[in-house]
Amino acid sequence: MAKLAELCMETKMKNALENGSVMIYGAHLVAVELYRYLRKTDKHFRFIGFAVTASEGNPAELEGEKVFELQEFQDAVDKRTTIMIAMPKKYHSEAEAYARKFGFSSFIKVSLEEMSEIKGRQLLCEHGKRKNPGFSLYEDIYDKSWLNLADSQDTEMCGWNPGKRHYKFPTLYYRDVEDVFRETERFDFYRDFERVFGTYHNLHSYPAKALPEKNAGRLKEILSVYMVFSQWDSAQAARKEYPGWIRPIQAGSVLSDKKAGDCLDETGDSISGKNSVLAEMTAAYWIWKNAEPAKYKGLCHYRRHFVLEEDEVLSLADTGIDVILTTPRYAPGGIREMFLAETPVKEPVFHTLLCAIEECHPEDREAFTGYMEECLYCPNNMVIARSEIYDAYCEWIFPVLFRMMEIDEENGYGHERDRHVAYAAELLTSLFFAGKRDEYCIAMTDYRFYG
């Protein structure tokens, strides 16, 4: 059913190209990749331009085409023009309502996930045409917006096997596809990982005992993973049933009149009011300061859950595993380039991050600059760790995040423009655990994405 919907989306796009002019409403990665896809579909299609709500904070040009404020098209463009809204899904309704104010009525809405899946099919097709590419790509059964990347010499990786070594391959990026493929052919699946994270451990390669004490109480003694959701996610989060080790927590609850569930990040020692800047990290802080005792604790998202089975939880303490992180993502060209290009972590913010590290942890400055040139990171600030290790991680990361916020305030950088501090936290999370690669046994597992 999902694949049929994807094909319908592609058919809609093709029909729009054949029937009239097209405008792309959006000016970031989804918009860039949509433009490239449309050019590949019909290089002579009638393109009006990229439109944005406001010029501030947006590029002046993309792919050699100008970026205009939507209101500039009010009297200059045929109102039958198809507006392709290319941005994360949560902004679609607001963008459509704004465009309708100027008389536009024909819309195709393309989300990050939809564009990722379309591009993913293109990548698999183009990869299949290459002679001896040196790496394998295949679909990710848990998150369709990414592909799995494996060493082509490992013939077992041609099929799905979660216990084998693999990484996540991006479907959307600013770089040219051929450039990315050439970069990937130089990637060393073993040495590059070990240089960053040490010995490779896959969670599912550890034997899991079928223990008799399978009950929610036993599971909670071993592991509590706090599943972060916001007021906007509360309805979807409430509809699902979760394993016994999952505890839903509403993040930023102090900012909302709508409270959901028994666990709010505004209770106890909390920073719930900073959620608009720190996103899920306000819940991470709450876990650090207030979580109920358990051998392991951690954080996931209501749409992203660790791939983790009950018998693996029950056996966790016997494995010797200290930390569980999500399967690393591969960043062609290096982490620094990727974050500067594809997230709100722009140069001034990167400088703020570096300054904060220098002030809070001067001993880690060199490790940070070196890590930025690496090409593997663990996303989403999703961490499971022995409780004392999770606390040590928080004790290290939060002074840096708070100092970043202070520097932003001193420099007049407005937080309302993006959640750049939360994006920076992803870098810091990976950096912290990379720095502990010889001290902790770190295991990797995938996450399931629930759309």
FENMOLIN-V162227 format. One record per pair of residues at least 4 apart in sequence whose ideal C-beta (glycine too) atoms are under 6 Angstrom apart, sorted by the first residue. I is the first residue (numbers start at 0). J is the second residue. If there is no record, write none. Layout:
i=<I I>
j=<J J>
This chain:
i=<5 8 11 14 15 15 16 16 19 20 20 20 21 21 22 22 22 22 23 23 23 23 23 23 24 24 24 24 25 25 25 25 26 26 26 26 26 26 28 28 29 29 29 29 30 31 32 32 32 33 33 33 34 37 38 47 47 48 48 48 49 49 49 50 50 51 51 54 56 58 59 60 61 67 72 73 76 78 78 81 82 82 82 83 84 84 84 85 86 87 88 90 91 95 98 109 109 112 115 115 115 116 118 118 119 119 122 123 126 133 133 134 134 135 135 135 136 136 137 139 139 140 141 141 142 145 146 147 148 148 148 149 149 149 150 156 161 162 162 162 164 166 166 167 167 168 173 174 174 179 182 187 192 192 195 195 195 196 196 197 200 201 202 202 205 207 207 207 208 209 210 212 215 218 218 218 219 221 221 221 222 222 222 222 223 223 223 224 224 224 224 225 225 225 225 225 226 226 226 226 227 227 227 227 227 228 228 228 229 229 230 230 232 232 233 236 236 241 244 246 247 248 248 248 249 249 249 250 250 250 250 250 251 251 252 252 252 252 252 253 253 253 264 264 264 264 264 265 265 267 268 269 270 270 271 273 273 274 276 276 277 277 277 278 278 279 280 280 283 285 286 286 287 287 290 294 295 295 296 296 297 297 299 299 299 299 302 303 303 303 304 305 305 306 306 306 307 319 320 320 321 321 321 321 322 322 322 323 323 323 324 324 325 325 325 325 326 326 327 327 328 328 329 330 330 330 332 333 333 334 334 334 335 337 338 338 342 343 343 343 344 344 344 344 344 348 351 351 352 355 355 355 355 356 356 356 356 356 357 357 358 359 359 359 363 366 367 370 376 377 380 380 380 384 384 392 393 395 396 397 399 400 403 407 429 432 435>
j=<116 113 107 18 21 81 41 44 79 45 47 80 46 81 47 50 80 82 30 33 34 49 83 85 50 82 84 94 29 30 85 86 30 49 51 57 58 66 171 341 85 86 111 114 85 61 114 118 171 85 109 114 62 44 42 76 80 64 65 67 61 64 66 67 69 57 66 68 416 66 66 65 66 71 76 101 80 102 103 105 98 103 106 107 91 94 108 109 90 111 110 94 108 106 103 113 114 144 144 170 171 143 170 171 146 170 126 136 136 151 184 151 183 149 151 156 146 168 147 145 147 159 445 447 448 167 168 165 166 168 329 153 156 165 188 163 203 201 203 204 199 327 329 326 328 329 340 178 179 331 331 191 196 199 373 375 433 433 436 436 442 443 442 444 318 310 311 314 314 310 313 217 243 243 244 312 223 294 312 315 244 293 295 312 246 293 296 244 245 297 299 246 248 282 286 298 245 247 299 301 248 250 279 282 300 232 236 301 250 251 255 257 236 301 259 247 301 245 312 262 260 262 264 282 259 260 263 264 274 279 281 282 271 274 258 263 264 265 271 265 271 272 269 271 281 282 285 269 271 289 288 285 281 284 281 277 281 281 414 420 281 420 421 418 421 380 421 424 298 289 290 296 390 393 296 316 383 385 386 389 382 383 303 304 305 381 449 379 446 448 447 444 446 444 445 447 311 440 440 442 385 388 439 440 384 439 441 383 442 444 377 443 377 378 381 446 443 445 375 377 376 378 374 334 337 374 336 372 374 371 373 376 371 341 342 344 422 417 419 422 348 349 419 422 423 419 403 406 423 359 399 402 403 360 363 364 367 399 361 364 402 398 399 402 367 434 430 430 429 429 424 425 428 388 389 431 397 431 427 401 427 420 420 412 433 441 439>
